[in-house]
Amino acid sequence: MWAKTRAIFATLSIALYLPIIIAQIYLTRSKENGRWARRQCRWFFGLNGLSVERVGDYDKDAQLLVMNHQSVTDIIYFEGFHPENICWVAKKQLGEIPLYGHALKAPDMILIDREDKNGIVFLLKEAKKALAQNRPIAIFPEGTRSKGGEKFLPFKPGARILASKLKLRIQPVVLINTRKLYNTSPLSIETNKARVVLMEAFTPDFDDENWYKKLEMSMQEVYLKHYHELNKMDLSNNLAQS
């Protein structure tokens, strides 16, 4: 019951403060797409007694962030704490959601229609625009949120095509327990702590046809290591409190 109560409070904090942030983005969007306003997302964590431990450093030269996806907190965290003006790749349908859609459209995020045969062409065109503005592209190769278990969902080809066509420097990012940190379906907060691992950035050997699969495997390996460590800690804490 307490987990749901906390999640309800967190949801209310988003519902109340998001319109304020969106209004500020529209007012300041001419300067780094309202980046100053978007950084206010960081207050979500302190307000709700949540924390995300960071392992590793941001690579400011990285042009593409490739990360697994578990929760809306993944976006909230990077909007609040990443030092650069991120440009997210998201489904077009998310831009049509009342209120939340403006959080994507106001700062000129890339919204793609997966049913459109020209979706990749549009993605490449918009990515070039963002990169020309020194905005790193952030993409979830799984395509949707996972259940937060031990395995990623299979990586879709969008990130591979984007990196290969534009010859991008990649920083892999692994998020652990963010679904437990704040879950919207069902509403729940099961832990106070999640972790983000910023792996070493690299430019792939695009002549190696298996480079993308190797990236997925290396991210999965890092994820499992931290997943077992964090969830063992959670289990120990629960036993100590019982």
C-alpha positions in Angstrom: 0.0 0.0 0.0 2.8 2.4 0.9 4.5 1.7 -2.5 1.4 2.7 -4.3 0.8 5.8 -2.1 4.3 7.0 -2.8 3.8 6.5 -6.5 0.6 8.4 -6.4 2.4 11.3 -4.8 5.2 11.1 -7.4 2.6 11.1 -10.2 0.9 14.2 -8.7 4.3 16.0 -8.5 4.7 15.3 -12.2 1.2 16.4 -13.1 1.5 19.6 -11.2 5.0 20.7 -12.2 5.2 19.4 -15.8 2.9 22.2 -17.1 5.1 24.8 -15.5 8.2 23.3 -17.2 6.5 23.1 -20.5 5.4 26.7 -20.3 9.0 27.7 -19.5 10.3 25.6 -22.4 8.1 27.5 -24.8 9.2 30.8 -23.4 12.9 29.9 -23.6 13.0 27.4 -26.5 15.1 29.8 -28.7 18.0 29.1 -26.3 19.1 25.4 -26.5 15.5 24.3 -26.9 14.5 25.4 -23.4 17.3 23.4 -21.8 17.3 25.5 -18.6 13.7 24.7 -18.0 14.1 21.0 -18.8 16.9 20.7 -16.2 14.3 21.3 -13.5 13.3 17.7 -13.9 16.1 16.8 -11.4 13.9 18.0 -8.6 11.6 15.0 -9.1 14.1 12.8 -7.3 14.7 14.8 -4.2 11.0 15.7 -3.8 10.1 12.0 -3.8 13.0 10.7 -1.8 14.5 8.9 -4.7 18.1 8.6 -5.9 20.0 7.4 -8.9 23.6 6.5 -8.4 25.8 7.3 -11.4 28.7 5.1 -12.4 31.1 6.5 -15.0 31.3 9.8 -16.7 29.4 11.6 -19.4 31.3 11.7 -22.7 30.6 15.2 -24.1 31.9 14.1 -27.5 29.4 11.3 -27.8 26.8 11.9 -30.6 24.5 9.0 -29.8 23.3 7.7 -26.4 22.1 4.1 -26.7 20.2 3.0 -23.5 17.9 0.4 -22.3 14.4 1.6 -21.1 12.4 0.7 -18.1 10.5 3.8 -16.8 9.7 7.4 -17.5 12.3 8.2 -14.8 15.0 7.3 -17.5 14.0 10.4 -19.4 13.4 12.5 -16.3 16.9 11.7 -15.0 18.8 12.5 -18.2 16.8 15.7 -18.8 17.7 16.8 -15.3 21.4 15.7 -15.2 23.0 15.2 -18.6 25.3 18.2 -19.3 24.3 18.5 -23.0 21.1 19.5 -24.8 19.8 16.0 -25.6 17.5 15.3 -28.5 15.3 12.2 -27.8 14.0 9.8 -30.5 10.4 8.8 -29.6 7.3 7.4 -31.1 5.1 9.9 -32.9 2.1 8.7 -30.8 3.8 10.0 -27.6 3.7 13.5 -29.1 -0.1 13.2 -29.4 -0.7 12.6 -25.7 -2.3 15.6 -24.0 0.2 17.8 -22.1 3.0 15.2 -22.2 3.2 15.6 -26.0 4.2 19.2 -25.6 7.2 18.1 -23.5 8.4 16.4 -26.6 7.3 18.9 -29.3 8.3 22.1 -27.6 12.0 21.3 -27.4 12.0 19.8 -30.9 12.5 16.1 -30.1 12.5 13.6 -33.0 9.1 11.9 -33.3 9.0 9.1 -35.7 6.1 7.1 -37.2 7.0 3.5 -37.1 4.3 2.6 -39.6 5.7 5.1 -42.2 8.0 3.4 -44.7 10.0 6.6 -44.9 10.5 6.7 -41.1 14.2 6.0 -41.3 14.7 8.7 -43.9 12.9 11.1 -41.7 15.0 10.0 -38.7 18.3 10.5 -40.5 17.2 13.9 -41.7 16.1 15.1 -38.3 19.2 13.6 -36.6 21.5 15.6 -38.9 19.7 18.8 -37.9 20.1 18.0 -34.2 23.7 17.1 -34.6 24.4 20.3 -36.5 23.1 22.1 -33.3 25.5 20.1 -31.2 22.7 18.0 -29.7 23.5 14.4 -28.9 20.8 12.0 -30.0 19.3 9.7 -27.3 17.6 6.5 -28.4 16.1 3.4 -26.8 17.0 0.4 -29.0 14.5 -1.8 -27.3 11.8 0.4 -28.7 9.6 0.3 -25.6 9.9 -0.2 -21.9 11.1 -3.5 -20.6 9.7 -5.2 -17.4 12.9 -4.5 -15.6 13.9 -8.2 -15.3 17.2 -9.8 -16.1 17.1 -9.5 -19.8 16.8 -6.7 -22.3 14.2 -6.8 -25.0 15.8 -7.5 -28.5 17.4 -4.4 -29.9 15.6 -2.9 -33.0 17.7 -1.7 -36.0 17.0 2.0 -35.7 20.1 2.8 -33.6 22.3 0.7 -35.7 21.2 2.4 -38.9 21.5 5.8 -37.4 25.0 5.2 -36.1 26.2 3.5 -39.3 24.8 6.0 -41.8 26.0 9.1 -39.9 29.2 7.5 -38.5 28.4 8.4 -34.9 30.4 8.1 -31.7 28.3 6.1 -29.2 28.0 6.2 -25.5 26.2 3.1 -24.2 24.1 3.7 -21.1 22.7 1.0 -18.8 19.8 1.8 -16.4 19.1 -0.5 -13.5 16.0 -0.7 -11.3 14.5 2.5 -12.7 11.2 0.6 -13.1 11.3 -0.2 -9.4 12.2 3.4 -8.6 8.9 4.6 -10.2 6.5 2.5 -12.2 3.3 3.9 -13.8 1.7 0.6 -14.7 0.8 -0.5 -12.0 1.6 2.6 -9.9 4.4 1.6 -7.6 7.6 2.7 -6.0 9.5 -0.4 -4.8 12.9 1.0 -4.1 14.5 4.3 -3.2 17.6 3.7 -5.3 18.4 3.0 -9.0 21.7 3.1 -10.9 22.9 4.5 -14.2 26.1 3.1 -15.7 27.8 5.3 -18.3 29.9 2.9 -20.3 33.0 4.1 -22.3 32.1 5.9 -25.5 33.4 4.5 -28.8 33.1 4.8 -32.5 32.2 1.4 -33.9 34.1 -0.5 -36.6 31.4 -0.2 -39.1 33.1 -2.8 -41.3 32.3 -5.4 -38.7 28.7 -6.5 -39.4 28.3 -7.8 -35.9 29.3 -4.5 -34.1 25.6 -3.8 -33.1 25.1 -7.3 -31.7 28.3 -7.0 -29.7 27.1 -3.7 -28.3 23.9 -5.3 -27.2 25.8 -8.2 -25.5 28.2 -5.9 -23.7 25.4 -3.7 -22.4 23.5 -6.8 -21.3 26.6 -8.1 -19.4 27.1 -4.8 -17.6 23.4 -4.7 -16.8 23.3 -8.1 -15.2 26.3 -7.4 -13.0 24.7 -4.3 -11.6 21.2 -5.8 -11.5 22.3 -8.7 -9.3 24.3 -6.3 -7.1 21.5 -3.8 -6.6 18.7 -6.4 -6.1 20.8 -8.3 -3.6 21.2 -5.1 -1.7 17.4 -4.5 -1.8 16.8 -8.0 -0.6 19.3 -7.6 2.3 17.6 -4.3 3.3 14.1 -5.8 3.3 15.3 -8.7 5.4 17.0 -6.4 7.9 13.8 -4.3 8.2 11.5 -7.4 8.7 
